[in-house]
Amino acid sequence: MNEVIIGIDLGTTNSEVAVVEQGNVTVISDGDKNILPSFVGIDDNGEVIVGETARNQYLVYPERTIKSIKRLMGQDTQINMAGQDYSPQEISAIILKRLKTIAEKYLGQPVTKAVITVPAYFSDAQRQATREAGEIAGLEVVRMINEPTAAALTYDSNQSEKKHILVYDLGGGTFDVSVVNIESGVVEVLASHGDNHLGGDDFDQQIIEYLVKHLQESFGVDARQHSKAMARLNRAAENAKFLLSDQPYAQIDEEYLLEHEGSPIHLSIELSRMVYEEMIEDYINATMDATHIALKGAHIIASDIDEIILVGGSTRTPYIRERLTNEFGFEPHGEINADLCVAMGAAIQAAMINGQQVDTVLVDVTPYTYGTSAISILNGESYPFTFVPIIHKNSVLPSRKSDAFATSYDAQETVEVTIYQGEDPDALNNVKIGEFTIEGLRDVEAGNIITLTLALDLNGMLQVSAQEKATGLEKSITINNALSSFENTSMEAAKQRVTSLFGKLDSSLYEPDESQVSEHTVLPEIETARAVINKAESLFDTISNEDKEDMVDLIEVISDCISSEDIVKLDEYVEKLNDIIYYLES
């Protein structure tokens, strides 16, 4: 029996884990929810919390909660959480470790291998950072595949009729669009384009700025100076966005948002879908521009597209469907849950790797051009940094390409090789992702031939080698961008830190210990409610009897809701108790 390989969609806003069982894809639930919010935090006891509990804590303690970490992947930066600095890889590893635990609990056995999806437009540095996050979490990342490709795998591709499919993937933090050809069980990505910093978070930010401006004009207060108020505005903006997917208006009410000059500030404002669509129009225009670039890269036009697949929660925005329908003349698909299809595709790819019977064959492409610089003619003049593409954008993966270059002067002993990623004819306008020197060349006239080989694997990782043709003298490197690569000691330290955060979470994981099962199946809303009760009770010694009575009444109602597991009423009363806490702490 082969070891199970799980499929993971590591998303900006939400993450999911799936597996193929007896030919069917199962998105694994954590309790009654199969979507894990991509939030990580440290609770009052100094223990790590992940998912819905951390998302709820973000309202109360944004300073010890992190969201949207995917947007920082591949950057050489640190994020502070509860006074401790962490790399983006470590925070992502905590999410992956939680997904790993969810899968292990469901399967009843250890899981050490995974297929993880990444945006098609993720750079080499971002892909490497994702691989490192998996390693820190204790997962061997056996394959990384592009999210639009994974989405295409969830649809029935075992058909003889040739179809061109457009996969429009708009998540919380990234946008990808891919043109996919499906025929006779083969899924082939013809072209991809996108933006690593465009998504639903940007839509939320537009609403937040709208609310901040309203508060400034109405009350003369700058909400940006109050972190807890901004956390609440963030949640309010997200909820308003959800409402506007189904309704023409969203009422935004946040009582006791903050205190200004001794008086409480209550936010109450209505946002129309029309105003919201005006806010996000530039972003939607950018996605449509990217769509046309992808069509051009696939050498087809809009009328050649047979179907459109929507991926990512942000595609529920009606304006997006409207724009795509107007552009292509037909409605996009909506049969498969836009939040889950990427994880499902990752599980299908995992099953294929594991030798399970799957009726699809994956052909993926690189979203970038990789090359080097050389002396050549640019804009009619000799220029030393002319970009020379070697592996072109939309090349089928894996790809191995070579090109020949000549030394530029007599007795040239060394050659500096710089590798760039991008599309601009001026190499300096592209992204430099690595460099090395080949030394000890022959003492000969100019024109000594050096061959440069680039090999891009299925995970988008790049191997580069340069060789003096006449002698075989060679220098090679693996480009794991310096911004994201970990030294071995750093990797071990990261693993230990993440493991220590999880404490006993992994112990006896596969044993049917009833006490453990009940502990880990407590609903996140109940965990949050208990945390808010503890917070309220800690204020009893410093508040008036009147405020204390109000809080005690609410705590009693909340406790009753916990006992009956009435989640709807529980959320309502927890929010009221939170409002009082905010007011008292302001």
C-alpha positions as MATLAB code, in Angstrom:
seq = 'MNEVIIGIDLGTTNSEVAVVEQGNVTVISDGDKNILPSFVGIDDNGEVIVGETARNQYLVYPERTIKSIKRLMGQDTQINMAGQDYSPQEISAIILKRLKTIAEKYLGQPVTKAVITVPAYFSDAQRQATREAGEIAGLEVVRMINEPTAAALTYDSNQSEKKHILVYDLGGGTFDVSVVNIESGVVEVLASHGDNHLGGDDFDQQIIEYLVKHLQESFGVDARQHSKAMARLNRAAENAKFLLSDQPYAQIDEEYLLEHEGSPIHLSIELSRMVYEEMIEDYINATMDATHIALKGAHIIASDIDEIILVGGSTRTPYIRERLTNEFGFEPHGEINADLCVAMGAAIQAAMINGQQVDTVLVDVTPYTYGTSAISILNGESYPFTFVPIIHKNSVLPSRKSDAFATSYDAQETVEVTIYQGEDPDALNNVKIGEFTIEGLRDVEAGNIITLTLALDLNGMLQVSAQEKATGLEKSITINNALSSFENTSMEAAKQRVTSLFGKLDSSLYEPDESQVSEHTVLPEIETARAVINKAESLFDTISNEDKEDMVDLIEVISDCISSEDIVKLDEYVEKLNDIIYYLES';
ca = [
       0.000    0.000    0.000;
       1.420    3.365   -1.029;
       1.828    6.124    1.491;
      -0.982    8.666    1.285;
      -0.158   11.935   -0.465;
      -2.493   14.777    0.404;
      -3.373   17.817   -1.693;
      -3.184   21.271   -0.115;
      -4.409   24.648   -1.260;
      -2.368   27.098    0.825;
      -4.419   30.245    0.317;
      -4.114   33.885    1.301;
      -7.501   33.976    3.036;
      -8.413   30.309    3.425;
      -6.658   26.958    3.081;
      -7.933   23.446    2.468;
      -6.676   19.868    2.410;
      -8.043   17.027    0.268;
      -7.356   13.407   -0.594;
      -8.479   10.913   -3.241;
     -10.170    7.821   -1.807;
     -11.341    4.996   -4.071;
     -11.362    7.333   -7.036;
     -13.321   10.093   -5.306;
     -11.980   13.408   -4.015;
     -12.683   14.267   -0.375;
     -12.085   17.747    0.986;
     -11.268   16.926    4.610;
     -13.301   18.782    7.216;
     -12.135   20.070   10.565;
     -15.249   19.501   12.634;
     -18.093   20.723   10.431;
     -15.971   23.040    8.269;
     -13.787   22.135    5.310;
     -12.223   25.582    4.992;
      -9.455   26.673    7.367;
      -9.021   30.464    7.594;
      -5.349   31.299    6.973;
      -4.934   33.018   10.340;
      -2.286   32.223   12.957;
      -2.147   33.593   16.481;
      -0.893   33.166   20.022;
      -3.613   32.867   22.668;
      -3.721   34.054   26.289;
      -1.834   30.947   27.409;
       0.975   31.469   24.921;
      -0.175   28.581   22.728;
      -0.523   28.687   18.966;
      -3.997   28.883   17.447;
      -4.833   28.411   13.791;
      -7.918   28.950   11.667;
     -11.303   30.174   12.869;
     -10.153   30.657   16.456;
      -7.239   32.825   15.338;
      -9.520   34.693   12.928;
     -11.870   35.537   15.788;
      -8.966   36.519   18.035;
      -7.782   38.980   15.369;
     -10.661   41.239   16.384;
      -9.511   41.353   20.002;
      -5.739   40.956   19.711;
      -4.505   41.904   16.228;
      -1.014   42.369   17.671;
      -0.713   38.636   18.288;
      -2.533   37.404   15.204;
      -1.297   37.209   11.593;
      -3.359   37.079    8.410;
      -2.653   37.019    4.642;
       0.889   35.712    5.134;
       0.928   34.377    1.583;
       1.462   37.901    0.290;
       4.846   38.001    2.028;
       6.124   34.636    0.811;
       9.501   34.963   -0.884;
      10.342   38.232    0.850;
      13.257   38.659    3.216;
      11.174   39.970    6.084;
      10.070   39.158    9.613;
       6.583   39.425   11.079;
       6.012   40.118   14.755;
       3.457   37.998   16.580;
       3.062   38.418   20.332;
       6.519   39.972   20.652;
       8.334   37.272   18.661;
       9.584   37.646   15.081;
       8.794   34.947   12.535;
       9.588   34.472    8.856;
       6.727   34.082    6.340;
       7.804   30.465    5.899;
       7.337   29.748    9.600;
       3.839   31.235    9.724;
       2.851   29.342    6.574;
       4.345   26.192    8.108;
       2.019   26.545   11.087;
      -0.975   26.575    8.728;
       0.420   23.576    6.838;
       1.068   21.734   10.065;
      -2.532   22.266   11.115;
      -3.773   20.958    7.744;
      -1.431   17.985    8.116;
      -2.924   17.275   11.553;
      -6.482   17.516   10.196;
      -5.621   15.012    7.466;
      -3.870   12.625    9.856;
      -6.827   12.637   12.222;
      -9.197   11.876    9.348;
      -7.012    9.165    7.797;
      -5.856    7.660   11.066;
      -2.240    7.454    9.952;
       0.830    9.683    9.601;
       1.072   11.970    6.584;
       4.490   13.105    5.381;
       3.940   13.939    1.700;
       1.871   16.600   -0.023;
       1.147   18.317   -3.307;
       0.830   22.046   -2.647;
      -0.660   24.536   -5.071;
       0.812   27.955   -5.797;
      -0.367   30.863   -7.943;
       0.720   30.368  -11.548;
       2.464   33.701  -11.359;
       4.462   32.891   -8.224;
       8.154   33.645   -8.709;
      11.043   31.277   -8.086;
      11.598   32.866   -4.663;
       7.949   32.436   -3.687;
       7.901   28.807   -4.790;
      11.060   28.086   -2.852;
       9.600   29.747    0.251;
       6.494   27.548   -0.091;
       8.669   24.431   -0.304;
      10.567   25.537    2.803;
       7.292   26.088    4.671;
       6.316   22.518    3.842;
       9.640   21.194    5.084;
       9.343   23.126    8.353;
       5.866   21.624    8.795;
       7.245   18.116    8.358;
       5.968   17.612    4.828;
       7.854   16.489    1.774;
       6.470   18.626   -1.034;
       6.477   16.051   -3.813;
       5.052   18.519   -6.329;
       3.925   22.114   -6.588;
       1.334   22.819   -9.266;
      -0.260   26.032  -10.400;
      -3.644   26.823   -8.873;
      -5.509   27.307  -12.193;
      -4.140   23.982  -13.398;
      -5.401   22.302  -10.237;
      -8.814   23.851  -10.769;
      -8.984   22.512  -14.326;
      -8.259   19.012  -13.016;
     -11.472   19.056  -10.969;
     -13.613   19.195  -14.101;
     -14.267   16.133  -16.235;
     -11.323   16.086  -18.608;
     -11.858   12.566  -19.885;
     -13.531   13.762  -23.039;
     -12.615   13.379  -26.690;
     -13.910   16.794  -27.694;
     -11.206   19.456  -27.660;
     -11.996   22.469  -25.501;
     -10.268   25.732  -24.671;
     -10.991   26.689  -21.073;
     -10.232   29.965  -19.327;
      -9.476   29.585  -15.623;
     -10.054   32.900  -13.830;
      -8.615   32.599  -10.319;
      -9.138   35.542   -7.973;
      -8.344   34.721   -4.364;
      -7.727   36.772   -1.275;
      -4.290   37.993   -2.253;
      -3.393   36.797   -5.742;
      -4.865   36.709   -9.234;
      -4.107   34.189  -11.962;
      -5.683   33.606  -15.329;
      -4.786   30.592  -17.456;
      -5.822   29.321  -20.860;
      -6.131   25.541  -20.693;
      -6.630   22.986  -23.440;
      -8.485   19.796  -22.461;
      -8.677   16.885  -24.863;
      -8.743   13.095  -24.487;
      -7.785   13.120  -20.832;
      -4.954   15.622  -21.225;
      -4.978   18.933  -19.368;
      -2.521   21.317  -21.003;
      -1.916   24.871  -19.819;
      -1.294   26.989  -22.914;
      -0.582   30.305  -21.178;
      -0.819   31.993  -17.786;
      -0.693   35.547  -16.527;
      -1.554   37.310  -13.304;
      -0.637   39.488  -10.359;
       0.772   38.266   -7.043;
      -0.625   41.301   -5.226;
      -4.193   41.601   -6.436;
      -7.125   39.965   -4.707;
     -10.012   40.170   -2.301;
      -7.787   41.783    0.336;
      -7.528   44.789   -1.977;
     -11.315   44.921   -2.258;
     -11.530   44.877    1.546;
      -8.971   47.668    1.752;
     -11.068   49.898   -0.496;
     -14.032   49.486    1.844;
     -11.809   50.071    4.894;
     -10.529   53.342    3.435;
     -14.109   54.348    2.703;
     -15.053   53.703    6.348;
     -11.955   55.462    7.704;
     -12.776   58.517    5.596;
     -16.369   58.470    6.847;
     -15.208   58.368   10.479;
     -12.764   61.217    9.850;
     -15.401   63.415    8.212;
     -18.202   62.573   10.660;
     -16.352   62.473   13.971;
     -12.957   64.031   13.320;
     -11.186   60.850   14.417;
      -8.441   58.897   12.655;
      -9.311   55.233   13.152;
      -5.911   54.225   11.794;
      -4.410   55.173   15.155;
      -6.461   52.470   16.906;
      -5.346   48.922   16.059;
      -8.357   47.151   17.547;
     -10.756   49.471   15.764;
      -8.942   48.795   12.487;
      -9.190   45.052   13.094;
     -12.942   45.415   13.506;
     -13.169   47.578   10.389;
     -11.272   44.892    8.513;
     -13.808   42.239    9.533;
     -16.716   44.624    8.822;
     -15.355   45.323    5.339;
     -14.997   41.620    4.616;
     -18.552   40.917    5.788;
     -19.883   43.801    3.685;
     -18.105   42.390    0.638;
     -19.776   39.030    1.216;
     -23.207   40.632    1.597;
     -22.806   42.643   -1.602;
     -22.331   39.423   -3.548;
     -26.015   38.670   -2.943;
     -27.547   42.008   -1.983;
     -27.543   45.523   -3.487;
     -26.744   47.118   -0.110;
     -24.806   46.232    3.017;
     -25.457   47.873    6.351;
     -22.273   48.270    8.409;
     -22.808   48.753   12.142;
     -20.003   48.685   14.702;
     -21.024   49.935   18.156;
     -18.370   51.201   20.568;
     -15.821   51.105   17.768;
     -13.502   53.430   19.665;
     -13.483   56.374   22.058;
     -12.745   59.970   21.050;
     -12.492   62.882   23.444;
     -14.254   60.897   26.157;
     -17.185   59.797   23.998;
     -17.808   56.427   22.361;
     -17.888   56.342   18.564;
     -20.521   54.150   16.910;
     -20.179   53.392   13.210;
     -23.355   53.045   11.180;
     -23.257   53.391    7.410;
     -24.816   51.822    4.350;
     -22.690   50.729    1.390;
     -24.289   50.115   -1.990;
     -23.117   47.577   -4.505;
     -22.840   50.366   -7.090;
     -20.437   52.364   -4.912;
     -18.497   49.197   -4.093;
     -18.135   48.293   -7.762;
     -16.789   51.773   -8.478;
     -14.202   51.195   -5.723;
     -12.912   47.973   -7.256;
     -13.309   48.772  -10.947;
      -9.605   49.467  -11.503;
      -8.735   46.066  -10.024;
     -11.253   44.286  -12.245;
      -9.904   46.175  -15.258;
      -6.432   44.894  -14.349;
      -7.696   41.294  -14.303;
      -9.309   41.746  -17.715;
      -6.057   43.165  -19.097;
      -4.248   40.112  -17.737;
      -6.869   37.874  -19.338;
      -6.153   39.340  -22.772;
      -2.405   38.895  -22.227;
      -3.003   35.213  -21.447;
      -5.171   34.824  -24.564;
      -2.447   36.408  -26.647;
       0.142   34.097  -25.090;
      -1.991   31.096  -26.067;
      -2.380   32.490  -29.615;
      -6.160   32.500  -29.460;
      -8.923   35.104  -29.191;
     -11.898   35.426  -26.852;
     -14.282   33.705  -29.282;
     -12.065   30.572  -29.157;
     -12.819   30.035  -25.452;
     -15.414   27.300  -24.859;
     -15.777   27.462  -21.075;
     -14.780   29.677  -18.146;
     -13.980   28.261  -14.705;
     -14.110   30.602  -11.713;
     -11.732   29.908   -8.839;
     -11.370   31.740   -5.515;
     -13.948   33.276   -3.207;
     -13.540   36.746   -4.687;
     -15.060   35.538   -7.972;
     -18.443   35.573   -6.240;
     -18.463   39.323   -6.875;
     -21.304   39.774   -9.412;
     -19.406   42.478  -11.294;
     -16.742   39.918  -12.228;
     -19.269   37.517  -13.722;
     -20.872   40.436  -15.551;
     -17.584   41.577  -17.088;
     -16.610   38.044  -18.153;
     -20.060   37.363  -19.618;
     -19.949   40.593  -21.618;
     -16.443   39.809  -22.822;
     -16.951   36.184  -23.836;
     -20.677   36.037  -24.542;
     -21.569   33.275  -22.070;
     -21.796   32.665  -18.332;
     -18.818   31.222  -16.419;
     -19.086   27.808  -14.775;
     -20.170   27.690  -11.155;
     -20.864   24.002  -10.503;
     -17.826   23.353   -8.312;
     -17.229   25.322   -5.123;
     -14.788   28.073   -6.083;
     -13.123   27.810   -2.664;
     -12.515   24.068   -2.863;
     -11.677   23.201   -6.471;
      -7.964   24.022   -6.139;
      -7.484   21.694   -3.166;
      -9.458   19.032   -5.033;
      -7.172   19.389   -8.043;
      -4.120   19.109   -5.794;
      -5.512   15.841   -4.413;
      -6.085   14.532   -7.948;
      -2.485   15.337   -8.846;
      -1.326   13.652   -5.621;
      -3.259   10.519   -6.558;
      -1.684   10.495  -10.020;
       1.794   10.705   -8.502;
       0.892    7.924   -6.100;
      -0.079    5.579   -8.924;
      -3.821    5.684   -8.290;
      -6.141    5.421  -11.262;
      -6.850    8.951  -12.473;
      -8.319    9.886  -15.830;
      -6.300   13.071  -16.332;
      -2.777   13.839  -17.486;
      -1.188   17.093  -16.392;
       0.869   19.352  -18.638;
       1.963   22.554  -16.927;
       3.823   25.649  -18.102;
       6.100   28.294  -16.670;
       4.511   31.732  -16.259;
       7.823   33.572  -16.663;
      10.688   33.852  -19.114;
      14.124   32.975  -17.729;
      17.358   34.123  -19.323;
      20.618   36.011  -18.978;
      22.190   39.246  -20.181;
      24.721   39.790  -22.935;
      26.229   42.481  -25.147;
      23.870   42.997  -28.052;
      21.880   45.616  -29.926;
      19.032   47.263  -28.033;
      17.095   50.189  -29.495;
      19.618   50.443  -32.314;
      22.672   50.672  -30.059;
      25.162   48.261  -28.519;
      24.104   47.550  -24.937;
      25.860   45.270  -22.401;
      22.688   44.207  -20.548;
      20.439   43.032  -23.333;
      18.108   40.326  -22.060;
      18.545   36.967  -23.789;
      15.587   34.617  -23.119;
      16.447   30.942  -22.739;
      13.333   29.340  -21.269;
      10.390   31.271  -22.638;
       7.173   32.070  -20.838;
       4.516   29.355  -21.289;
       7.117   26.642  -21.966;
       5.873   23.177  -20.994;
       7.377   21.890  -17.738;
       9.794   20.315  -17.135;
      11.913   22.372  -19.519;
      15.632   22.246  -20.268;
      17.089   24.799  -22.690;
      20.623   25.866  -23.649;
      22.150   28.743  -25.564;
      25.676   29.594  -26.674;
      27.599   32.757  -25.877;
      31.096   33.938  -26.837;
      33.741   35.735  -24.800;
      34.013   39.400  -25.779;
      37.785   39.964  -25.643;
      41.091   38.102  -26.011;
      42.442   36.070  -23.058;
      39.169   36.445  -21.125;
      39.642   34.244  -18.060;
      36.296   34.705  -16.321;
      32.647   35.093  -17.244;
      30.035   36.576  -14.950;
      26.694   34.832  -15.438;
      23.563   36.596  -14.192;
      20.124   35.005  -14.432;
      17.013   37.124  -14.814;
      13.297   36.446  -14.700;
      10.987   38.661  -16.730;
       9.928   39.872  -20.153;
      11.686   43.225  -20.639;
      14.377   43.417  -23.399;
      16.522   45.382  -20.949;
      17.742   42.780  -18.451;
      18.145   45.410  -15.731;
      14.385   45.950  -15.803;
      13.773   42.286  -15.016;
      14.214   40.472  -11.696;
      17.725   39.216  -10.965;
      17.342   35.807   -9.340;
      20.925   34.515   -9.253;
      24.512   34.955  -10.389;
      27.829   33.103  -10.428;
      31.263   33.211  -12.045;
      32.978   30.638  -14.249;
      36.762   31.028  -13.906;
      39.916   29.605  -15.477;
      38.864   29.874  -19.108;
      41.367   29.125  -21.866;
      43.824   31.830  -22.877;
      42.436   32.273  -26.378;
      41.111   34.966  -28.645;
      37.680   36.492  -28.208;
      34.895   34.163  -29.300;
      35.541   31.316  -26.842;
      32.167   29.537  -26.673;
      30.350   29.203  -23.353;
      27.106   27.213  -23.247;
      24.492   28.187  -20.693;
      21.851   25.647  -19.699;
      18.701   26.331  -17.718;
      16.575   23.460  -16.406;
      13.200   24.235  -14.883;
      11.512   21.347  -13.068;
       7.843   20.659  -12.412;
       7.971   22.712   -9.226;
       9.335   25.766  -11.003;
      12.783   25.431   -9.392;
      15.721   26.432  -11.586;
      19.066   24.691  -12.160;
      21.709   26.678  -14.069;
      25.029   25.509  -15.500;
      27.663   27.229  -17.675;
      30.307   25.238  -19.529;
      33.332   26.144  -21.621;
      32.568   24.227  -24.793;
      36.147   23.332  -25.720;
      37.289   21.984  -22.338;
      34.136   21.015  -20.469;
      35.040   23.367  -17.594;
      31.750   23.844  -15.799;
      30.142   25.798  -12.983;
      26.577   25.161  -11.860;
      24.154   26.402   -9.242;
      20.597   25.832   -8.066;
      18.760   29.125   -7.887;
      16.925   29.226   -4.600;
      16.539   32.979   -4.364;
      18.653   34.453   -1.578;
      15.636   36.306   -0.242;
      13.831   33.070    0.559;
      16.393   30.317    1.012;
      17.222   29.091    4.505;
      20.594   27.950    5.679;
      20.386   24.487    7.247;
      20.797   25.916   10.733;
      17.988   28.403   10.133;
      15.757   25.619    8.821;
      16.360   23.475   11.909;
      15.713   26.437   14.201;
      12.482   27.180   12.357;
      11.352   23.562   12.650;
      12.054   23.539   16.379;
      10.256   26.823   16.929;
       7.136   25.723   15.038;
       7.173   22.344   16.801;
       7.446   24.015   20.201;
       4.523   26.287   19.365;
       2.328   23.277   18.674;
       3.364   21.669   21.939;
       1.575   18.369   22.468;
      -0.694   18.726   19.453;
       1.134   15.998   17.523;
       1.505   13.460   20.332;
      -0.582   10.283   20.174;
      -2.150   11.736   17.074;
      -3.183    8.467   15.551;
      -4.434    6.748   18.693;
      -8.199    6.765   19.195;
      -7.878    8.542   22.531;
     -11.385    9.805   23.290;
     -10.184   12.626   25.517;
      -7.984   13.890   22.697;
     -10.762   13.638   20.148;
     -13.173   15.642   22.256;
     -10.529   18.236   22.979;
      -9.711   18.812   19.333;
     -13.307   18.798   18.096;
     -14.446   21.739   20.216;
     -16.053   24.199   17.855;
     -13.854   27.252   17.246;
     -16.792   29.559   18.044;
     -17.019   27.996   21.502;
     -13.261   28.337   22.043;
     -13.500   31.998   21.076;
     -16.491   32.552   23.366;
     -14.611   31.103   26.326;
     -11.623   33.331   25.574;
     -13.857   36.414   25.463;
     -15.487   35.407   28.769;
     -12.046   35.087   30.384;
     -11.110   38.492   29.027;
     -14.295   40.059   30.392;
     -13.858   38.500   33.835;
     -10.295   39.845   34.019;
     -11.755   43.371   33.910;
     -14.190   42.912   36.812;
     -11.884   44.521   39.406;
     -11.418   47.701   37.363;
     -14.938   48.526   36.149;
     -18.139   49.950   37.609;
     -20.827   47.716   39.094;
     -23.202   48.724   36.290;
     -20.795   47.617   33.570;
     -20.025   44.466   35.541;
     -23.735   43.576   35.771;
     -24.156   43.992   32.015;
     -21.173   41.737   31.388;
     -22.334   39.095   33.901;
     -25.752   38.952   32.200;
     -24.126   38.440   28.822;
     -21.717   35.815   30.190;
     -24.672   33.826   31.550;
     -26.423   33.913   28.158;
     -23.205   32.949   26.377;
     -22.653   30.052   28.766;
     -26.159   28.780   28.006;
     -25.424   29.012   24.268;
     -22.207   27.042   24.772;
     -24.082   24.313   26.615;
     -26.687   24.025   23.861;
     -24.146   24.669   21.064;
     -26.429   27.375   19.677;
     -23.757   28.922   17.453;
     -25.984   31.562   15.829;
     -27.031   33.136   19.122;
     -23.561   32.529   20.546;
     -21.943   34.697   17.872;
     -24.509   37.443   18.471;
     -23.930   37.656   22.232;
     -20.151   37.233   21.995;
     -20.117   40.228   19.655;
     -22.103   42.258   22.203;
     -19.690   41.291   24.969;
     -16.784   42.199   22.713;
     -18.333   45.617   22.127;
     -18.385   46.312   25.865;
     -14.779   45.100   26.241;
     -13.641   47.381   23.415;
     -15.405   50.329   25.002;
     -13.912   49.670   28.433;
     -10.381   49.205   27.061;
     -10.437   52.275   24.797;
];
